[in-house]
Amino acid sequence: MGARLFLISVLAFLYAGVAFAGCARHSAPGVFQNPKNAWNGTDTGVVVDGFVDLASPAGPTFMVSHGADFSRHNIVTHSTIKDCGGEFTFLRVDDKFADHREAAQSAGLIAIPYYFFGVGDARRKTAQYGKDNEAQIKARLADFGAVGRNAGTKFVEKIGTLYPAGIPVSTIAGMTGQLVALDVEEKLKDEAGSNPLQRAYYGRYYAHAVCSWVKEVRQTYKQLIPIIYTTPSVYADYLDKAFADDYACLQGFPIWVARTTVDGGDVIRSSNSTIDKFAQRLCLVSGGNRCIIHQYSHRGVFAARPPGRTPPSHIDLDRWFNVQMVDTAAGTQIVRSSATK
């Protein structure tokens, strides 16, 4: 009974939005609060008052760098991220990017831009895909390729105003380059009514758009290391169906993967569930595990403001694994190292 009362007290404390005194450091897999009800519509993940380390299957804790990601919707104290052991932030390129970057850098955090890549609602309607003939395939590849190139051009123009001297070269977790994350998560809008062939054809064109964006941006930023932010289902149901050239292109990118687990643990579990098969398809390449960054919760209840909200103000939490470069038949791949503390 005493343990139950303590648990109820902890939940009341969290949901009251009372600020924590300092922050903790946790380890996963573990037992955490992970309410099924959404926060602000879609938020999921473990409720924690500090970053969460990850134990390797052999027992020791993986070497990781901790951080968070923000957009214009977040009000945060960046110095708290640093004080709690954070090393980096991903910042959406929006109208609050410059403010977040200045605050993050002042706190001693590495600030990495991320760019949301959309293809337009008209291209996300299921009915137009699935019976594509050769002429349609050619036309749609040209259309999606143009979308990617145009978005790449706009990104270069926008980022150039934010970084007049060019995107800085950053070093983190064993990788060095002009680091930029590309947010790729636009499924078919009416996906529930789609079939596998329709998702496959849309995915082929979507993949072509993504690779066209990267090629366009790399013309300006030669040291660009694009990090693809996506989910296991977006990759397995869509991007994994890419035509050969674009499939090879996608296989070369490290992944920032969004997937929450009830125990705060790794993105790939030991079960045979569909989502785990999807995660394996996304993460496991010939060189190893390319899911080098894991967004493991949207419910970090520290550093976020304002206090006093129910549910409490919260932030997205990310762990960045130490990496290694592996030469394979598919080219050099950036994958997780097995380094532990």
Rosetta silent file (secondary structure, phi, psi, omega in degrees, C-alpha in Angstrom):
SEQUENCE: MGARLFLISVLAFLYAGVAFAGCARHSAPGVFQNPKNAWNGTDTGVVVDGFVDLASPAGPTFMVSHGADFSRHNIVTHSTIKDCGGEFTFLRVDDKFADHREAAQSAGLIAIPYYFFGVGDARRKTAQYGKDNEAQIKARLADFGAVGRNAGTKFVEKIGTLYPAGIPVSTIAGMTGQLVALDVEEKLKDEAGSNPLQRAYYGRYYAHAVCSWVKEVRQTYKQLIPIIYTTPSVYADYLDKAFADDYACLQGFPIWVARTTVDGGDVIRSSNSTIDKFAQRLCLVSGGNRCIIHQYSHRGVFAARPPGRTPPSHIDLDRWFNVQMVDTAAGTQIVRSSATK
SCORE:     score description
SCORE:     0.000 S_00000001
   1 L     0.000  -40.432 -179.818    0.000    0.000    0.000 S_00000001
   2 H   -61.160  -41.556  179.020    2.827    2.399    0.821 S_00000001
   3 H   -63.529  -38.756 -179.174    4.419    1.923   -2.607 S_00000001
   4 H   -66.501  -42.582  178.268    1.069    2.577   -4.290 S_00000001
   5 H   -62.537  -38.289  178.633    0.526    5.793   -2.362 S_00000001
   6 H   -63.127  -42.628  179.427    4.037    6.908   -3.305 S_00000001
   7 H   -62.410  -43.518  178.324    3.306    6.236   -6.989 S_00000001
   8 H   -61.219  -40.134  179.420    0.082    8.229   -6.812 S_00000001
   9 H   -63.623  -41.280  179.112    1.975   11.094   -5.178 S_00000001
  10 H   -63.157  -44.315  179.279    4.586   11.064   -7.939 S_00000001
  11 H   -62.112  -42.869  178.675    1.892   11.146  -10.635 S_00000001
  12 H   -61.280  -39.921  179.094    0.108   14.010   -8.903 S_00000001
  13 H   -61.500  -45.539 -179.160    3.403   15.857   -8.693 S_00000001
  14 H   -66.370  -48.200 -174.714    4.072   15.420  -12.416 S_00000001
  15 H   -72.293  -19.124  175.727    0.607   16.279  -13.608 S_00000001
  16 L   -75.562  -12.420  178.435    0.458   19.370  -11.411 S_00000001
  17 L    76.591   18.484  179.610    3.303   20.788  -13.441 S_00000001
  18 L   -70.247  133.038 -178.434    5.430   21.523  -10.373 S_00000001
  19 L   -67.194  139.738  175.183    9.019   22.246  -11.390 S_00000001
  20 L   -76.194  148.610  174.460   11.590   19.705  -10.345 S_00000001
  21 L   -85.129  102.236 -176.505   14.468   20.811   -8.146 S_00000001
  22 L    76.362 -154.953  179.137   17.374   20.133  -10.479 S_00000001
  23 L  -150.552  158.673 -176.409   17.260   17.043  -12.667 S_00000001
  24 E  -105.918  177.957  170.588   18.004   13.380  -12.415 S_00000001
  25 E  -130.594  127.414 -175.213   19.745   10.831  -14.644 S_00000001
  26 E  -114.802  171.216  177.624   17.923    7.596  -15.379 S_00000001
  27 E  -133.365  139.702  178.364   18.753    4.288  -17.034 S_00000001
  28 E  -122.074  159.436   -2.567   16.713    2.185  -19.438 S_00000001
  29 L   -63.933  144.855 -177.605   15.245   -0.301  -19.938 S_00000001
  30 L  -157.005 -174.133  178.186   13.407    0.587  -16.752 S_00000001
  31 L  -105.789  116.051 -177.911   10.071    1.225  -15.100 S_00000001
  32 L  -133.263  162.508  169.234    8.759    4.725  -15.800 S_00000001
  33 E   -71.541  131.514 -179.160    5.486    6.562  -15.914 S_00000001
  34 L  -147.562   71.334 -174.552    4.183    6.338  -19.494 S_00000001
  35 L   -57.969  140.670  179.472    0.536    7.443  -19.535 S_00000001
  36 L   -72.879  -29.621 -179.902   -1.510    6.153  -22.452 S_00000001
  37 L   -70.597  141.766 -177.404   -3.416    9.395  -22.781 S_00000001
  38 L   -74.594  150.675  172.023   -1.817   11.898  -25.137 S_00000001
  39 E  -105.470  126.803 -179.555   -0.370   15.182  -24.006 S_00000001
  40 L    55.105   34.748  173.302   -1.256   18.059  -26.320 S_00000001
  41 L   100.266  -52.959 -171.628   -2.756   15.638  -28.804 S_00000001
  42 L  -133.284   -3.041 -171.661    0.056   13.322  -29.805 S_00000001
  43 E   -66.938  140.062 -179.468    2.812   13.313  -27.185 S_00000001
  44 L  -141.404  172.340  174.836    4.086    9.938  -26.021 S_00000001
  45 E   112.353  175.649 -177.040    6.959    8.414  -24.137 S_00000001
  46 L   -72.763  145.202  176.836    8.281    8.047  -20.635 S_00000001
  47 E   -90.895  113.788 -175.480    7.772   10.845  -18.111 S_00000001
  48 E  -140.138  149.200  179.835   11.224   11.738  -16.787 S_00000001
  49 L  -102.051   23.434  177.966   12.888   14.604  -14.949 S_00000001
  50 E  -176.716  174.113 -179.060   16.277   14.047  -16.625 S_00000001
  51 E   -69.510  158.662 -175.667   17.986   12.290  -19.504 S_00000001
  52 E  -120.119  115.466  173.300   17.835    8.515  -19.823 S_00000001
  53 E   -73.414  170.635 -178.736   20.923    6.401  -20.467 S_00000001
  54 E  -131.655  125.578  176.658   20.641    3.030  -22.177 S_00000001
  55 E   -80.119  138.274  176.729   22.085   -0.251  -20.985 S_00000001
  56 L   -74.210  161.146  177.596   23.575   -2.499  -23.655 S_00000001
  57 L   -55.704  -28.448  179.970   22.321   -6.090  -23.999 S_00000001
  58 L   -81.521  -11.596  177.177   25.553   -7.175  -22.286 S_00000001
  59 L   122.842  -52.856 -178.256   24.888   -4.909  -19.312 S_00000001
  60 L   -63.588  159.153 -177.701   27.220   -1.870  -19.472 S_00000001
  61 E   -83.399  133.422  177.707   25.793    1.509  -20.454 S_00000001
  62 E   -61.941  148.602  169.974   26.251    2.681  -24.035 S_00000001
  63 L   -76.309  117.197  178.433   28.325    5.791  -24.690 S_00000001
  64 E  -139.100  156.821  168.065   25.816    8.434  -25.774 S_00000001
  65 E  -104.442  141.622 -176.952   25.492   12.193  -25.944 S_00000001
  66 E  -104.553  150.219  178.312   22.232   13.597  -24.632 S_00000001
  67 E  -168.233 -169.642 -177.586   20.120   16.365  -26.076 S_00000001
  68 E  -146.616  170.125  176.583   16.689   17.652  -27.052 S_00000001
  69 E  -131.860  142.714 -173.162   14.910   19.121  -30.061 S_00000001
  70 E  -135.645  156.205  171.584   12.910   22.327  -30.282 S_00000001
  71 L  -135.267 -169.817 -179.751   10.777   24.377  -32.628 S_00000001
  72 L   -60.614  -19.267 -177.061    8.941   27.676  -32.395 S_00000001
  73 L   -81.343  -11.145 -175.446    6.410   25.995  -30.090 S_00000001
  74 L   -96.725  134.607  169.576    8.939   25.361  -27.318 S_00000001
  75 E  -114.897  113.956 -171.993    9.770   27.749  -24.483 S_00000001
  76 E  -137.781  160.509  170.848   12.814   26.349  -22.725 S_00000001
  77 L  -103.596  101.061 -173.566   15.736   27.208  -20.492 S_00000001
  78 H   -63.213  -32.303  179.908   18.681   26.005  -22.546 S_00000001
  79 H   -63.327  -29.413  177.295   21.101   26.292  -19.647 S_00000001
  80 H   -68.212  -37.246  175.819   19.056   23.657  -17.814 S_00000001
  81 H   -57.707  -45.536  179.479   19.573   21.271  -20.733 S_00000001
  82 H   -65.763  -47.085 -178.020   23.304   21.806  -20.346 S_00000001
  83 H   -62.201  -28.004 -179.536   23.250   21.560  -16.545 S_00000001
  84 L   -86.356    4.435  176.478   21.367   18.264  -16.786 S_00000001
  85 L   103.799    7.093  178.934   24.096   16.761  -18.969 S_00000001
  86 E   -74.522  150.007  179.566   22.886   17.726  -22.435 S_00000001
  87 E  -121.264  -18.949 -174.119   25.383   18.349  -25.228 S_00000001
  88 E  -147.724  162.373  168.923   23.273   19.217  -28.281 S_00000001
  89 E  -137.755  143.299  166.036   19.960   20.491  -29.552 S_00000001
  90 E   -96.535  130.504 -175.492   18.201   20.018  -32.866 S_00000001
  91 E  -123.417  123.822  179.180   16.466   23.254  -33.830 S_00000001
  92 E   -66.553  138.391  178.180   13.756   23.528  -36.467 S_00000001
  93 L   -78.203   90.249  178.739   14.478   26.125  -39.131 S_00000001
  94 L  -141.330 -164.532 -173.318   11.523   28.397  -38.399 S_00000001
  95 L   -74.440   -4.322  175.854   10.921   31.928  -37.122 S_00000001
  96 L  -111.516    5.506 -176.421   12.368   31.082  -33.676 S_00000001
  97 H   -58.189  -48.785 -175.508   15.474   29.284  -34.917 S_00000001
  98 H   -61.460  -40.181  179.512   17.843   32.220  -34.417 S_00000001
  99 H   -65.600  -45.807  178.600   16.613   32.813  -30.857 S_00000001
 100 H   -62.400  -42.946 -177.883   16.935   29.141  -29.920 S_00000001
 101 H   -62.626  -45.479 -179.726   20.372   28.909  -31.523 S_00000001
 102 H   -60.474  -44.273 -179.011   21.720   31.952  -29.679 S_00000001
 103 H   -67.130  -40.498 -179.508   20.411   30.656  -26.344 S_00000001
 104 H   -65.320  -46.550 -178.858   21.685   27.130  -26.978 S_00000001
 105 H   -66.449  -36.295  176.970   25.151   28.252  -28.001 S_00000001
 106 H   -63.271  -29.919  178.935   25.336   30.631  -25.042 S_00000001
 107 L   -83.523   -4.766  179.742   24.622   27.650  -22.815 S_00000001
 108 L    88.981   21.514  179.628   27.451   25.680  -24.430 S_00000001
 109 L   -99.391  146.755  171.379   25.262   23.354  -26.524 S_00000001
 110 E   -77.312  124.756 -177.779   25.896   22.265  -30.114 S_00000001
 111 E  -106.095  119.656 -176.245   22.988   23.616  -32.171 S_00000001
 112 E  -117.274  125.985  179.734   22.052   21.590  -35.256 S_00000001
 113 E   -72.685  144.609  167.651   19.377   22.781  -37.714 S_00000001
 114 E  -128.854  144.760 -171.092   16.562   20.515  -38.800 S_00000001
 115 E  -122.966  125.031  177.265   14.337   21.191  -41.771 S_00000001
 116 E   -79.370  124.935 -176.496   10.802   19.921  -42.281 S_00000001
 117 L  -108.405  111.286  178.153   10.445   18.569  -45.802 S_00000001
 118 L  -111.210  154.550  179.286    6.941   18.579  -47.248 S_00000001
 119 L  -113.285    1.561  179.399    5.726   17.582  -50.704 S_00000001
 120 L    93.137  140.635 -175.213    2.331   19.306  -50.645 S_00000001
 121 H   -62.348  -34.847 -176.748   -1.075   17.890  -49.759 S_00000001
 122 H   -60.930  -30.966 -178.661   -2.097   17.274  -53.377 S_00000001
 123 H   -83.342   -3.637 -175.824    0.673   14.695  -53.788 S_00000001
 124 H  -106.544   20.347  178.865   -0.400   12.834  -50.648 S_00000001
 125 L   -96.259  125.336 -170.178   -3.801   11.637  -51.915 S_00000001
 126 H   -59.690  -41.817 -167.762   -3.975    7.876  -52.201 S_00000001
 127 H   -58.128  -25.117 -174.890   -6.252    7.470  -55.221 S_00000001
 128 H   -80.591   -4.942 -176.057   -3.693    8.738  -57.746 S_00000001
 129 L  -116.316  159.097  171.185   -1.197    5.925  -57.035 S_00000001
 130 L   117.596  -25.305  177.788   -1.051    2.182  -57.511 S_00000001
 131 L  -124.822   40.446 -172.977   -1.623    1.668  -61.227 S_00000001
 132 L   -71.878  123.901  174.573    1.256    3.792  -62.459 S_00000001
 133 L   -90.514  178.570 -174.150    2.328    3.119  -66.030 S_00000001
 134 H   -59.501  -41.064 -179.566    5.749    3.936  -67.448 S_00000001
 135 H   -66.351  -40.688  179.142    4.746    7.425  -68.574 S_00000001
 136 H   -66.283  -40.961  178.781    3.198    8.247  -65.198 S_00000001
 137 H   -59.507  -46.783 -179.476    6.241    6.980  -63.342 S_00000001
 138 H   -61.798  -44.787 -178.437    8.523    9.161  -65.426 S_00000001
 139 H   -65.825  -40.084 -177.579    6.316   12.229  -64.993 S_00000001
 140 H   -73.998  -34.474  173.856    5.929   11.769  -61.253 S_00000001
 141 H   -62.455  -40.460  178.103    9.628   11.212  -60.701 S_00000001
 142 H   -64.267  -42.489 -179.395   10.241   14.467  -62.560 S_00000001
 143 H   -64.636  -50.623 -179.182    7.594   16.250  -60.477 S_00000001
 144 H   -67.054  -33.799  176.351    8.834   14.971  -57.103 S_00000001
 145 H   -62.441  -40.720  178.287   12.437   15.572  -58.157 S_00000001
 146 H   -65.972  -37.297  176.857   11.571   19.196  -58.876 S_00000001
 147 H   -59.937  -45.199 -179.856    9.877   19.452  -55.460 S_00000001
 148 H   -64.491  -45.357 -179.940   13.057   18.231  -53.804 S_00000001
 149 H   -64.209  -43.205  179.815   15.342   20.536  -55.765 S_00000001
 150 H   -64.203  -41.291  177.540   13.132   23.577  -55.169 S_00000001
 151 H   -65.486  -37.156  177.263   12.932   22.839  -51.451 S_00000001
 152 H   -63.681  -41.499  178.273   16.710   22.408  -51.396 S_00000001
 153 H   -62.746  -44.287  179.659   17.175   25.783  -53.089 S_00000001
 154 H   -65.031  -37.258  178.012   14.853   27.469  -50.592 S_00000001
 155 H   -63.467  -45.243  179.939   16.670   25.801  -47.716 S_00000001
 156 H   -60.495  -41.460  179.022   20.041   27.049  -48.971 S_00000001
 157 H   -64.742  -45.106 -178.217   18.627   30.570  -49.281 S_00000001
 158 H   -67.317  -48.468 -176.040   17.072   30.471  -45.801 S_00000001
 159 H   -67.478  -26.807  177.730   20.012   28.867  -44.031 S_00000001
 160 H   -65.839  -29.525  176.492   22.342   31.330  -45.750 S_00000001
 161 H   -75.314  -26.120 -179.367   20.642   34.186  -43.926 S_00000001
 162 H   -87.478  -29.167  178.742   21.109   32.347  -40.629 S_00000001
 163 L  -130.042   77.600 -177.629   24.702   31.286  -41.314 S_00000001
 164 L   -56.230  -30.679 -179.839   26.278   33.929  -43.583 S_00000001
 165 L   -89.548    4.436 -178.011   29.657   32.194  -43.287 S_00000001
 166 L   101.322  155.572  178.283   28.112   28.789  -44.060 S_00000001
 167 L   -58.095  126.139 -178.077   26.751   26.017  -41.873 S_00000001
 168 L   -65.939  151.875  174.300   29.375   25.472  -39.170 S_00000001
 169 L   -85.053  122.922 -179.033   31.265   22.209  -38.964 S_00000001
 170 E  -114.493  152.471  175.307   30.328   20.439  -35.749 S_00000001
 171 E  -123.486  125.060  178.125   31.816   17.421  -34.042 S_00000001
 172 E  -154.176  136.832  173.495   29.700   15.161  -31.891 S_00000001
 173 L    56.636   25.856  176.978   29.738   11.483  -30.943 S_00000001
 174 L    95.411    4.220  176.924   32.612   10.750  -33.294 S_00000001
 175 E  -122.481  145.572 -176.422   31.272   12.403  -36.452 S_00000001
 176 E  -133.551  133.976  177.091   32.309   15.723  -37.967 S_00000001
 177 E   166.025 -175.778  173.430   30.680   17.743  -40.711 S_00000001
 178 E   -82.963   93.745 -170.957   28.033   20.290  -41.598 S_00000001
 179 E   -84.526  126.057  176.838   25.278   18.482  -39.738 S_00000001
 180 E  -141.562  134.511  175.847   21.673   19.026  -40.836 S_00000001
 181 E  -100.273  138.766  178.584   18.621   16.907  -40.092 S_00000001
 182 E  -113.430  118.076 -176.754   15.879   16.489  -42.690 S_00000001
 183 E   -81.971  110.081 -175.031   12.428   15.759  -41.263 S_00000001
 184 L  -122.659   97.182 -176.440   10.834   13.109  -43.514 S_00000001
 185 L  -150.756   25.114 -178.040    7.497   11.883  -42.179 S_00000001
 186 L   -90.576   95.814  174.485    4.740   12.776  -44.658 S_00000001
 187 L   -75.902  172.176  169.571    2.611    9.685  -45.156 S_00000001
 188 L   -58.177  138.253 -176.402   -0.388    9.576  -47.472 S_00000001
 189 L   -65.688  -35.699  179.098   -3.045   11.780  -45.903 S_00000001
 190 L  -108.155   47.846 -174.362   -5.711    9.098  -46.282 S_00000001
 191 H   -56.076  -35.252 -176.116   -3.346    6.244  -45.491 S_00000001
 192 H   -58.402  -27.521 -179.982   -6.042    4.195  -43.743 S_00000001
 193 H   -97.960   11.098 -176.335   -7.754    3.625  -47.084 S_00000001
 194 L   -94.778  162.508  173.436   -4.568    2.792  -49.001 S_00000001
 195 L  -114.550  168.768 -175.953   -3.147   -0.533  -50.076 S_00000001
 196 H   -56.592  -36.432 -179.012    0.528   -1.628  -50.092 S_00000001
 197 H   -67.949  -39.107  177.748    0.977   -0.907  -53.811 S_00000001
 198 H   -64.693  -41.925  178.092   -0.316    2.648  -53.452 S_00000001
 199 H   -66.026  -36.585 -179.589    1.998    3.269  -50.514 S_00000001
 200 H   -64.477  -45.596 -178.212    4.893    1.767  -52.449 S_00000001
 201 H   -67.563  -43.136  175.305    4.484    4.024  -55.470 S_00000001
 202 H   -59.926  -41.352  179.628    4.063    7.160  -53.369 S_00000001
 203 H   -61.419  -36.985  178.804    7.114    6.068  -51.368 S_00000001
 204 H   -63.555  -41.692 -179.829    9.203    5.716  -54.525 S_00000001
 205 H   -73.463  -38.943  178.047    8.449    9.273  -55.556 S_00000001
 206 H   -61.198  -43.780  177.669    8.863   10.593  -52.009 S_00000001
 207 H   -60.481  -40.191  179.531   12.276    8.921  -51.781 S_00000001
 208 H   -64.213  -38.275  177.758   13.274   10.553  -55.067 S_00000001
 209 H   -63.895  -42.823  179.762   12.270   13.952  -53.692 S_00000001
 210 H   -61.221  -48.342 -178.921   14.370   13.410  -50.557 S_00000001
 211 H   -66.271  -32.671  176.670   17.465   12.428  -52.535 S_00000001
 212 H   -66.745  -37.342  176.383   16.942   15.375  -54.900 S_00000001
 213 H   -61.242  -48.160 -177.831   16.878   17.716  -51.878 S_00000001
 214 H   -61.796  -45.939 -179.645   20.151   16.317  -50.586 S_00000001
 215 H   -60.733  -39.227 -179.778   21.873   16.569  -53.967 S_00000001
 216 H   -66.303  -45.749 -177.014   20.738   20.162  -54.346 S_00000001
 217 H   -69.103  -34.629 -179.724   21.933   21.253  -50.896 S_00000001
 218 H   -67.619  -16.996  175.463   25.251   19.449  -51.273 S_00000001
 219 L   -65.799  -29.659  178.863   26.103   21.625  -54.253 S_00000001
 220 L   -95.622  -42.823 -175.404   26.507   24.486  -51.776 S_00000001
 221 L  -110.106   92.646 -171.524   27.514   22.644  -48.608 S_00000001
 222 L   -66.600  -29.545 -178.662   30.167   20.128  -49.626 S_00000001
 223 L   -95.858   17.815 -177.940   30.677   18.758  -46.099 S_00000001
 224 E   -62.159  129.605  168.951   26.969   18.272  -45.500 S_00000001
 225 E  -114.168  100.284  179.070   26.050   15.187  -43.480 S_00000001
 226 E   -77.416  130.495  177.119   22.281   14.818  -43.864 S_00000001
 227 E  -111.460  118.615 -176.480   20.617   13.023  -40.973 S_00000001
 228 E   -86.183  120.890  172.973   17.161   11.733  -41.858 S_00000001
 229 E   -91.563  121.835 -179.522   14.528   12.143  -39.138 S_00000001
 230 E  -159.691 -177.648  177.696   11.771    9.603  -39.654 S_00000001
 231 L  -117.318  158.595  178.213    9.752    6.798  -38.093 S_00000001
 232 H   -56.319  -39.341 -176.657    9.985    3.054  -38.690 S_00000001
 233 H   -71.714  -36.181  176.960    6.574    2.967  -40.391 S_00000001
 234 H   -62.337  -41.964 -178.722    7.355    5.835  -42.784 S_00000001
 235 H   -70.669  -51.629 -172.811   10.508    4.073  -43.891 S_00000001
 236 H   -67.848  -37.253 -177.111    9.195    0.516  -44.107 S_00000001
 237 H   -84.979  -19.920 -173.333    5.869    1.366  -45.729 S_00000001
 238 L  -127.446  -72.040 -169.975    7.162    4.074  -48.071 S_00000001
 239 H   -64.448  -30.209 -178.369   10.847    4.935  -48.474 S_00000001
 240 H   -66.171  -12.197 -179.854   12.027    1.328  -48.403 S_00000001
 241 H   -93.580   10.374 -175.123   10.203    0.805  -51.718 S_00000001
 242 L   -58.127  151.533  171.865   12.420    3.343  -53.547 S_00000001
 243 L   -64.268  162.650 -166.564   13.747    2.672  -57.040 S_00000001
 244 H   -51.764  -50.617 -176.106   17.332    1.382  -57.164 S_00000001
 245 H   -63.500  -42.574 -178.970   19.259    4.675  -57.402 S_00000001
 246 H   -73.619  -32.493  175.507   17.235    6.353  -54.680 S_00000001
 247 H   -61.227  -44.634  178.168   17.338    3.246  -52.481 S_00000001
 248 H   -63.187  -38.820  177.574   21.142    3.324  -52.664 S_00000001
 249 H   -60.089  -49.539 -176.879   21.040    7.043  -51.852 S_00000001
 250 H   -65.106  -33.135 -179.400   18.868    6.499  -48.761 S_00000001
 251 H   -64.747  -17.673 -178.808   21.035    3.644  -47.506 S_00000001
 252 L   -86.901   -3.476 -175.002   23.902    6.094  -47.109 S_00000001
 253 L   -96.865  135.859  166.949   22.156    8.324  -44.576 S_00000001
 254 L   -70.406  157.196 -172.861   22.365    8.033  -40.794 S_00000001
 255 E  -118.951  136.238  166.062   18.961    8.075  -39.107 S_00000001
 256 E  -104.120  106.478 -168.619   17.439   10.104  -36.296 S_00000001
 257 E  -103.414  135.107  176.652   14.564    7.792  -35.430 S_00000001
 258 E  -101.612  110.664  172.074   11.366    8.695  -33.613 S_00000001
 259 L  -161.341  119.697  178.845    9.941    5.815  -31.634 S_00000001
 260 L   -93.496  149.292  177.822    8.923    5.782  -28.000 S_00000001
 261 L  -128.624  153.239 -173.449    8.915    2.640  -25.867 S_00000001
 262 L   -65.754  -24.548 -177.127    7.173    2.001  -22.572 S_00000001
 263 L  -106.665   11.308 -179.918   10.450    1.325  -20.759 S_00000001
 264 L    71.501   10.433 -174.046   12.512    4.125  -22.320 S_00000001
 265 L   -83.306 -162.776 -171.299   14.598    1.483  -24.072 S_00000001
 266 L   -72.155  166.109 -176.174   16.006    1.089  -27.558 S_00000001
 267 L   -71.704  -32.270  177.816   14.106    1.512  -30.804 S_00000001
 268 L  -101.691  126.322 -179.793   14.466   -2.154  -31.781 S_00000001
 269 L  -103.838 -177.224 -177.732   13.040   -4.640  -29.329 S_00000001
 270 L   -94.751   -3.353 -177.116   13.345   -8.422  -29.152 S_00000001
 271 L   -79.578  174.332  178.163    9.717   -9.154  -30.042 S_00000001
 272 L  -104.263   22.769 -178.597    8.364  -10.125  -33.450 S_00000001
 273 L   -66.228  159.028 -179.655    5.843   -7.298  -33.626 S_00000001
 274 H   -58.428  -42.757 -176.955    5.297   -5.434  -36.884 S_00000001
 275 H   -64.556  -32.329  178.317    6.791   -2.218  -35.510 S_00000001
 276 H   -71.944  -35.500  174.909    9.972   -4.028  -34.552 S_00000001
 277 H   -65.115  -39.403  176.268   10.272   -5.486  -38.029 S_00000001
 278 H   -62.157  -43.977 -179.689    9.777   -1.974  -39.388 S_00000001
 279 H   -64.169  -39.453  177.376   12.477   -0.650  -37.059 S_00000001
 280 H   -63.138  -41.627 -179.816   14.866   -3.369  -38.143 S_00000001
 281 H   -63.836  -35.814  178.150   14.225   -2.549  -41.789 S_00000001
 282 H   -73.752  -47.562 -166.669   14.980    1.103  -41.118 S_00000001
 283 H   -87.279  -35.419 -170.351   17.951    0.778  -38.796 S_00000001
 284 E   -91.075  114.798  176.785   19.902   -2.303  -39.836 S_00000001
 285 E  -119.951  178.557 -174.967   22.151   -1.895  -42.883 S_00000001
 286 L   -59.420  -30.361 -178.019   25.168   -3.863  -44.058 S_00000001
 287 L   -84.816  -13.128 -178.025   27.517   -1.786  -41.882 S_00000001
 288 E   141.481 -144.034 -178.218   25.499   -2.080  -38.684 S_00000001
 289 E  -100.705  110.393 -176.557   22.813    0.001  -36.950 S_00000001
 290 L   -90.021    0.369  175.000   22.445    3.393  -38.632 S_00000001
 291 E   -79.831   78.791 -171.316   19.816    4.691  -36.170 S_00000001
 292 E   -80.846  -18.031  179.114   22.473    6.737  -34.427 S_00000001
 293 E  -126.715  133.150 -178.261   20.031    9.132  -32.736 S_00000001
 294 E  -122.259  115.300  170.391   16.932    8.018  -30.869 S_00000001
 295 E   -84.004  101.317 -167.558   14.116   10.396  -29.959 S_00000001
 296 E  -101.416   -9.730  177.277   12.839    8.270  -27.093 S_00000001
 297 E  -160.179  149.372  170.307   10.326   10.542  -25.372 S_00000001
 298 E  -105.247    8.747 -171.533    8.255   13.692  -25.807 S_00000001
 299 E  -121.863   47.340  170.299    7.715   13.915  -22.058 S_00000001
 300 E   -80.564  112.916 -173.212   10.881   15.306  -20.557 S_00000001
 301 L   -99.028   53.303  172.279    9.490   17.405  -17.715 S_00000001
 302 L  -146.871  154.064  178.422   12.520   19.605  -17.125 S_00000001
 303 L    75.564  -20.021 -177.713   13.846   22.759  -18.787 S_00000001
 304 E   -84.474  146.335  176.460   10.462   23.504  -20.364 S_00000001
 305 E  -128.643  160.490   -0.103    8.442   26.576  -19.465 S_00000001
 306 L   -83.339  158.802  176.113    5.972   27.847  -18.368 S_00000001
 307 L   -77.711  173.421  172.744    5.468   25.890  -15.098 S_00000001
 308 L    82.181   12.221  179.806    2.126   25.166  -13.516 S_00000001
 309 L   -95.469  155.641  173.351    0.505   23.491  -16.510 S_00000001
 310 L  -129.423  114.258   -1.558   -1.463   20.240  -16.549 S_00000001
 311 L   -67.647  163.100 -175.936   -0.058   18.207  -18.156 S_00000001
 312 L   -64.098  154.990  173.294    3.293   19.780  -17.307 S_00000001
 313 L   -58.387  143.335 -172.051    5.368   21.595  -19.897 S_00000001
 314 L  -152.144  165.188 -176.791    7.633   19.075  -21.574 S_00000001
 315 E  -135.460  161.770  174.603   10.284   18.569  -24.253 S_00000001
 316 E   -80.257  137.486 -179.169   11.479   15.937  -26.705 S_00000001
 317 E  -114.787  141.495 -176.569   14.503   13.953  -25.532 S_00000001
 318 E  -135.434  142.218  170.366   17.195   12.413  -27.748 S_00000001
 319 E  -118.347  134.356 -175.960   20.209   10.176  -27.222 S_00000001
 320 E  -113.681  111.590 -177.497   23.037   10.225  -29.783 S_00000001
 321 E   -73.909  146.262  169.154   25.145    7.073  -29.841 S_00000001
 322 L   -56.719  144.353 -173.535   28.883    7.163  -30.451 S_00000001
 323 E  -120.265  166.530  171.497   29.444    6.304  -34.097 S_00000001
 324 E  -139.923  152.035  177.506   31.923    4.610  -36.359 S_00000001
 325 E   -96.923  126.792 -176.993   32.476    4.823  -40.111 S_00000001
 326 E  -121.744  125.148  176.433   32.248    1.463  -41.859 S_00000001
 327 E   -84.737  123.989 -179.750   33.276    0.876  -45.475 S_00000001
 328 E  -130.108  176.234  176.575   30.876   -1.492  -47.218 S_00000001
 329 L   -62.525  -24.889  179.072   29.998   -2.480  -50.760 S_00000001
 330 L   -86.934    0.472 -177.647   27.281    0.173  -50.546 S_00000001
 331 E   110.947 -174.333  179.158   29.829    2.848  -49.585 S_00000001
 332 E   -76.353  128.608  179.718   30.850    4.377  -46.263 S_00000001
 333 E  -119.150  140.041  176.980   28.104    4.081  -43.668 S_00000001
 334 E   -95.822  115.467 -175.656   27.806    5.911  -40.364 S_00000001
 335 E  -133.810  167.053  178.118   26.598    3.435  -37.741 S_00000001
 336 E   -63.643  143.546  167.799   26.511    3.024  -33.996 S_00000001
 337 L   -91.636  166.192  179.136   29.624    1.884  -32.246 S_00000001
 338 L   -95.908   14.783 -176.381   29.367   -0.637  -29.436 S_00000001
 339 L   -60.950  136.249  177.260   31.306    1.623  -27.055 S_00000001
 340 E  -126.741  164.787 -179.737   30.146    1.530  -23.452 S_00000001
 341 L   -74.247    0.000    0.000   31.071    3.469  -20.343 S_00000001
